[in-house]
Amino acid sequence: MTRAPIAVALDAPDLETAARWAALVTPHVSTVKVGLELYLRYGPDVIASVRGASGVRVFLDLKLHDIPNTVVAATRAVARLKPAILTVHASGGPAMIQGAVEALPGSQVAAVTVLTSLSAGDLAAIGIEGPPADAVRRLAVMAVGAGAQALVCSPQEVAAVRAEVGPGVTLITPGVRPEGAATQDQARVATPERALADGADLLVIGRPITGAPDPGAAAAAIAAALRRTASEG
């Protein structure tokens, strides 16, 4: 059975919990995501722990953002861990993105466009006027031009980004919530079915799975719903 195109965000309080969640969801999803907090707390060991014997794809979500030389050095430092995906902030600019891509052959560098927690008001407060979708499209085109093989954008912008960058770029969408789930700190959200229909390739889902009494069962249920939708389509 094909694993669902889901990256489960392992935002766990400790390494043992992260490894347990990874083991539970790996039969049902293609990818597990290690974020900044877990990586800073446990370092490179966390990658081996969550990858386990299954060899599941690991999405290292560090959102690197610094001058190009620093990001290149940081990317080289994690290259030995062989993450399937590493994130950088698109707003770091084309030279930074290009440097990261060149420093991480064999993996995807994903450029984060506009964080899903940001609303139009938040963007205005930091000097970016206009709707989030416009900023997302501009950053997406720039990042792909600089060599990014993947983009991170909210599900509300994924259709517009797909139209801009074409079929060859992997679109990763956080802010995905099953019907009825709480939005929590995400401002721009959609259901998994809608995000895939609009052109997403990989859905980032955290608390709706890891906060469930049985994360494995929750992952299986979402994966089954996506398969049903695909077969109906």
N, C-alpha and C positions, 0 to 999 in steps of 0.2 A: 504494500500500500504506500502510495506517495505521501511523504510528509507535507503538511500544509505550509504555505509560504508565510510563516509567522516567526518573528523573533521575540521570544519571551524575555522581558526585561527582568533580570535577576537582581532586583534591588533589595537584597537580603541584609539582615542585621549582622550576619556572620558567615564565614566561609562554609561551614557545615550545612547551613540552611540553603545557601546558594547551590551547593553541590547536590543536595537532596532534591531541590526543585528541578534542577537540570535533568537529573536522572528520571524524574517523574514525567517530564514533558517531552523529552527527546524522542520517544516512540511516535509522537504525533506532530511535531513541528520540525522545520528545517534548521532552525537557528536559535541560539541563546545569546542574549546581550549582556555584556558586562559594562557597567557604567563607571563614572568617575569615582564615586564614593567607595565602591567595593575594590576597585583597582588601587586606590590610594591606601586603603586600609591593609590589604594583603599582598599587593605587588604582583609580579608576574606569576606567582604560584597559583593565583586564582584561575588563570586560563587552563592550566592542566587539570585543576580540580573540577571545573565545570565541563570541560571537554570529555573527561572520563574515557572509558573504553569505547564509547560509541563513535568518537571522532566527529561529533556534531559540529556544524559550522559555528564559529565564535565571532560575534560582532563586538568589536572593542570600541565603545562609545566614549571617547575621551574629549571630543570636540576641541581639538588643538587649535589655538589661535594665538599667534605671536609673530615676530619677524621671521622671514623665510628661513634664515640659517638655524634658528632655534627649533622651528617646526621640523625641518629636515633632520636635525640631530635627534629629536624626540621620536620621529618616525623610524629612523634607523634603529633606535634602541628597542622598539617593540617589534621590529620586523622578524626577529628570531622566533617570536611567539606564533608566527604564521596566522594572524587573524584573517578571517575571510573578508572582513570589512573593518575599516578604521575611519572614524569621523574627524573632519576638520571643519572650522567655521568658514563658510564661503566669504564672509565679510573680511577675512584676512587678506583677500586679494589674489590675483592670478599667479603672481610669482610664488606665493606661499603654497598655493594648491599644486602648482606644477612641481615644486620641489618635493612635496609629500608623495605625489604620484611616482616620481622617479626614484624615491627612496624606498618604495614598497612594491617591488615587482611581484606579480603573482597574487596580489590581493587587490581588493577594490578600495579606493579612497572615495568616501562619500562626503560631499559638501553639504553642510547644514545651511539651509537658506534662512528662514525666519522661525524661531522657536515657537512651538505650538502653544506655549503659555502666553504669548504676546498678542494683545488686541491692537486695533488701530490706534486707540488712545495711548497705549504703551509705546508704540512706535513713534507717535508724534512727540512724546515726552523725551525721546532720545534723538530727535531731530530727523526722523524719517517720515515725511508727510505722505498722505495718500493711503489707500487700502493696502492691507498686507499682501494681497495677491499681486499687486504691481511690483512690490519689493522682491517677492519670491521669484517672479519671472525674470526680473533683471539679474538677480544673483545666480539663478539657475543657468541662464545663457552664458554668463561670464565664467562660471565654474566649469561647465562642459567645454567651453573654449580653451580653458587652461588644462584640460586633461582629466577632470574628474569623471570616473566611470559610473558614479551613483550620486543621487541627490536625496536629501531628506527634506520633505515638505509636508505640511498638514494635508489631510485627506480633502479638505475643502479647496485646495489649490492643485491637486494632483492632475485633474483633467487638463487644466490650462498649461501646466508644466509639460505634460506629455505632448500636447500640441506644439509647444515651443521647441522641445529638444528631440522629438522623434522617438522611434522605437528602441534604439540601441543603448539607452541609458537606464540603469536600474533605479526605480523610484521607490523610496522607503518612506513609509508613512507612520509616524507616531500619532497620538491623539485618536487611536482607534478604540472604540468602546462598543461592545455588544449591546443590542437593544435593551434599554432598561437599566444599564449600568451607570453608576455615578460618573460625572465628568471629572471630578476632583480638580486638579490644578491645570487642566487643559482648557484652553479657550476656544480652539477650533477643532471640532471632533466630527467623526462619522462612524457608521457601523462598518464592520469588516467587509460585509457584502458590497456596500456602496463604494468603499475605497478600492476594492479590486475591480469593480465594474468601471470605475473612472480611470483605471490604468495603473494602479499601484502594483508593484512586484513583490514587496515584502512589507508585512504589517507588524508594527511594534506594539505588543500588548503586554502589559505588566500586571497591575493589581487585579483586573478581572480574572486572571489566571492564578497568580501567586497568592492572592488574598482569599482564594476559595478554600473551603475545608479540604478538598482533594484537588490540588493543582493539575494532576494528571488527567483526572476526569473532566475538569474544566477545559483543558487544552483539547482533549478528544472531542468534546461537545462542539467547540468552535470550529475545529477542523472538519467535523462531520457536516456542520451547517454550510461551510464553504463548499464542500464537495457537492452537497445537494443543490446549491445555487448554481454551481458550474454545470452540473448535469441538466438542470432545467433550462439553462441558457443555451 
